[in-house]
Amino acid sequence: MEYMSAREAADKWGISQRRVAVLCLENRINNATMVGNMWIIPATAEKPIDARSIRYNKKEEKAIKPFLKWAGGKGQLLREIEKYYPFEKGTITKYAEPFVGGGAVLFDILSKYGLEEVYISDINAELINAYRILRDDIDELVTMLQVMQNEFVPMDTDERKTYYMVKRERFNDLKINGDETINIEKAALMIFLNKTCFNGLFRVNKKGLFNVPMGSYKNPMICDENNLQAISQKLQKVNIVCGDYKLSKDFIDEHTFVYFDPPYRPLTDTASFTAYTENLFNDDSQKELASFVDELNKKGAKIVVSNSDPKNSNTDDDFFDDIYSAHKIKRVEATRMINCNGESRGKIKELLISNF
């Protein structure tokens, strides 16, 4: 009998070598044999049917959800934001989200509508890398996350802390010194850290190093394979950009719905959480965004912007009422979900600003 290597099988079947190894380990390739440290496979073997691909192509597929817990995530406001979706009449066929973050609105729209073009961006390079790897290298990503889950979950607390710190140090090394050849590992580490760190925060210090300690989760879901695979399918035709929100200008036209979810203006001087990246988004930045929204309004795009309501702490603060005076402002109730002080998590008002 003639044999081929896992690499040759991967090339023949159009999948990754790592995926071939997984199929061999799962005994899904007849007569595949481990010789030394490599798999050999009968040359006549057929590619196993991937039940996952079939499942995700069904029309009744399950709605996808964010793969990261993200400070400022919009899951709790979706029911309010979806009231603005302008897709039903068929004239709006494109979607842009230039501060994509955790992507709650993005995934809601991708689950409900088959749009012609979708554009997302963020200045957080590690976040955008994770989106790209989800789209382009899902099998390798899932394999790495499965390994981390299988290693981490059975450990006791002390072992977990040691393991976590090793992974955090590795992530920071790749973040500062990495290159294009290890982006899959960096994406897997980012998801692992997000699922196991304190409160699911993504925070970096002035040197750009991720510095959140380990959280206390009994059985964290590090690899939600079904959701990750479903997200990968939905991202296949999405334009994913690492960069400033202004880069979206050429994409956006009169056929585009745009959702802006910038870093929120802090409600108090001590409440600022601006360390998603090493960059700051101050009042001047908020004003620049408002001017950009005015530009896009002239192009005929449908636009929604969310932000904090400064009137929560100062009823005389008209900052957003002033810079968005040409647009409609709606105040909606929200809950602070990520806060180091549990007693500070409560109902507040947030703003939804629209040009229609």
Secondary structure as the mmCIF struct_conf table of DSSP 4:
data_model
#
loop_
_struct_conf.conf_type_id
_struct_conf.id
_struct_conf.beg_label_comp_id
_struct_conf.beg_label_asym_id
_struct_conf.beg_label_seq_id
_struct_conf.end_label_comp_id
_struct_conf.end_label_asym_id
_struct_conf.end_label_seq_id
STRN STRN1 TYR A 3 SER A 5
HELX_RH_AL_P HELX_RH_AL_P1 ALA A 6 TRP A 13
TURN_TY1_P TURN_TY1_P1 GLY A 14 GLY A 14
BEND BEND1 ILE A 15 ILE A 15
HELX_RH_AL_P HELX_RH_AL_P2 GLN A 17 LEU A 25
TURN_TY1_P TURN_TY1_P2 GLU A 26 ASN A 27
BEND BEND2 ILE A 29 ILE A 29
TURN_TY1_P TURN_TY1_P3 ASN A 30 ASN A 31
STRN STRN2 THR A 33 VAL A 35
TURN_TY1_P TURN_TY1_P4 GLY A 36 ASN A 37
STRN STRN3 MET A 38 PRO A 42
TURN_TY1_P TURN_TY1_P5 ALA A 43 THR A 44
HELX_LH_PP_P HELX_LH_PP_P1 ALA A 45 ILE A 49
HELX_RH_AL_P HELX_RH_AL_P3 ALA A 51 TYR A 56
TURN_TY1_P TURN_TY1_P6 ASN A 57 ASN A 57
BEND BEND3 LYS A 58 LYS A 58
TURN_TY1_P TURN_TY1_P7 LYS A 59 GLU A 60
HELX_LH_PP_P HELX_LH_PP_P2 GLU A 61 ILE A 64
BEND BEND4 PHE A 67 LEU A 68
TURN_TY1_P TURN_TY1_P8 ALA A 71 GLY A 72
HELX_RH_3T_P HELX_RH_3T_P1 GLY A 75 LEU A 77
HELX_RH_AL_P HELX_RH_AL_P4 LEU A 78 ILE A 81
HELX_RH_3T_P HELX_RH_3T_P2 GLU A 82 TYR A 84
TURN_TY1_P TURN_TY1_P9 GLU A 88 LYS A 89
BEND BEND5 GLY A 90 THR A 91
STRN STRN4 LYS A 94 GLU A 97
BEND BEND6 PRO A 98 PHE A 99
TURN_TY1_P TURN_TY1_P10 GLY A 101 GLY A 102
HELX_RH_AL_P HELX_RH_AL_P5 ALA A 104 LYS A 112
BEND BEND7 GLU A 116 GLU A 116
STRN STRN5 GLU A 117 ASP A 122
BEND BEND8 ILE A 123 ILE A 123
HELX_RH_AL_P HELX_RH_AL_P6 ALA A 125 ASP A 136
HELX_RH_AL_P HELX_RH_AL_P7 ILE A 138 PHE A 152
TURN_TY1_P TURN_TY1_P11 VAL A 153 PRO A 154
BEND BEND9 MET A 155 MET A 155
HELX_RH_AL_P HELX_RH_AL_P8 THR A 157 ASN A 177
HELX_RH_3T_P HELX_RH_3T_P3 GLU A 180 ILE A 182
HELX_RH_AL_P HELX_RH_AL_P9 ASN A 183 THR A 196
STRN STRN6 CYS A 197 CYS A 197
HELX_RH_3T_P HELX_RH_3T_P4 PHE A 198 GLY A 200
STRN STRN7 VAL A 204 VAL A 204
TURN_TY1_P TURN_TY1_P12 LYS A 206 LYS A 207
BEND BEND10 GLY A 208 GLY A 208
STRN STRN8 PHE A 210 PHE A 210
HELX_LH_PP_P HELX_LH_PP_P3 VAL A 212 PRO A 213
STRN STRN9 MET A 214 MET A 214
BEND BEND11 LYS A 218 ASN A 219
HELX_RH_AL_P HELX_RH_AL_P10 GLU A 225 LYS A 234
TURN_TY1_P TURN_TY1_P13 LEU A 235 LYS A 237
STRN STRN10 VAL A 238 CYS A 242
BEND BEND12 GLY A 243 GLY A 243
HELX_RH_3T_P HELX_RH_3T_P5 TYR A 245 ASP A 250
TURN_TY1_P TURN_TY1_P14 PHE A 251 PHE A 251
TURN_TY1_P TURN_TY1_P15 GLU A 254 HIS A 255
STRN STRN11 THR A 256 PHE A 260
HELX_LH_PP_P HELX_LH_PP_P4 PRO A 262 PRO A 266
BEND BEND13 LEU A 267 THR A 268
TURN_TY1_P TURN_TY1_P16 ASP A 269 THR A 270
TURN_TY1_P TURN_TY1_P17 ALA A 275 TYR A 276
BEND BEND14 THR A 277 GLU A 278
HELX_RH_AL_P HELX_RH_AL_P11 ASP A 283 LYS A 299
TURN_TY1_P TURN_TY1_P18 GLY A 300 GLY A 300
STRN STRN12 LYS A 302 SER A 308
HELX_RH_3T_P HELX_RH_3T_P6 PRO A 310 ASN A 312
TURN_TY1_P TURN_TY1_P19 SER A 313 SER A 313
TURN_TY1_P TURN_TY1_P20 THR A 315 ASP A 316
HELX_RH_AL_P HELX_RH_AL_P12 PHE A 319 ILE A 323
TURN_TY1_P TURN_TY1_P21 TYR A 324 ALA A 326
BEND BEND15 HIS A 327 HIS A 327
STRN STRN13 LYS A 328 THR A 335
BEND BEND16 CYS A 340 ASN A 341
HELX_RH_3T_P HELX_RH_3T_P7 GLY A 342 SER A 344
STRN STRN14 LYS A 347 SER A 354
#
